[in-house]
Amino acid sequence: MIQDTIKALSDPSRRKILELLKKKNMTRGEILRYFDMTGATLSHHLSILKKRGLVQDTKVGTFVYYEINTTVIEDVLRWLTSITNGTEENPDEKNG
């Protein structure tokens, strides 16, 4: 639901993760270098982003790479735009 996606985006660490992944796909270890947090805390943030569809992961050999999923972000932007221009669009109906 859109409120869950917005809640996931409200955390500064999760927004920073998305900013990093915007540049390139990264492993958890690569992402962790940019933060002063434990691996478990980063895994928690990644789990929330994955659950909301904002990131996806792909296993390549022994590594798991995370990448941004812009489709969900585009849906949120479309919904916000619909508010400002007065159109009726509800992404929750489309995405369940």
N, C-alpha and C positions, 0 to 999 in steps of 0.2 A: 504494500500500500504506500501511497505517496508520503504519508506522514512518517512512516518508518524510514523511507529513503532520506527525507529531510533530516530526521533525527540522526541518521548515520553520518550525514554530511555536516552536522553541527559540531562535531569534534575536530579541533585543530589538527591533531595527529593524523586522523583519517584523511583530512583534506590535503595534508602534506604528502601522505602516501600516494594519493591520486595525482598530485603535481609531479611527483617523481616518476610514476608510471606513465604519465603523459609523454615523457621524454623517451622512455624505452622500457621494455619488459625487464623485470628484475626478479632475482631470487629473494627469499626472506633474509638471507645473510647480507645481500647487497643493500636491501632497504634498511636493515638494522643499523648499518654504518651511519645513517643520517639522523639517528635518534639516540637519546639517552634514556633507554628503557630496556627491560629484559626481553629476551626472545619470547617468553610466554605472553607478555603484554602485547608485543607486536602481533603474535599469532591471534590473540583475541581481537585486535583491530582488523586484521585481515579477514578473520572469520565473519565479523559483522559486515564488512564490505562485500564479501562473497555472498552472504545470505541475502543481502539487498540487491544483488546483481550488479554492483558497481565495479567489481573486479572478477576476473576468472583466472583459473590456474591451469597450466599445462605441464605435464611431466615430460622431461627430456632426459633420458638416461636416469641418473640418480638425482637430478635437480628438478625442482618445481619452480616454474617461472610464473610470475603474476603479471597480468596485463589489465589495463583499464577497459571497461566496457562502456563505451560512450552512448550506447542505445538508451540506457536507463536515464542518463543525464539529459539526453535530448528530450526524452519524455517529460521530465520535470520542467525543463525550459519551455517546452510546448504548452504545458499546463499553466505555468506562470504567465506566459505571453497571452494565453487565452483570457486570463483575468484582466490584464491591462487593456485588451482590445475588445472585451465584451463578448467573445464567442463562447459557446458551450462545449467544453471538452473535458472529459474526466478520464485520466490515464488509469485510475483504479479499475474502471469498468473494462478497459482493454486488457490489463495485465492481471486481473483477478485479485 
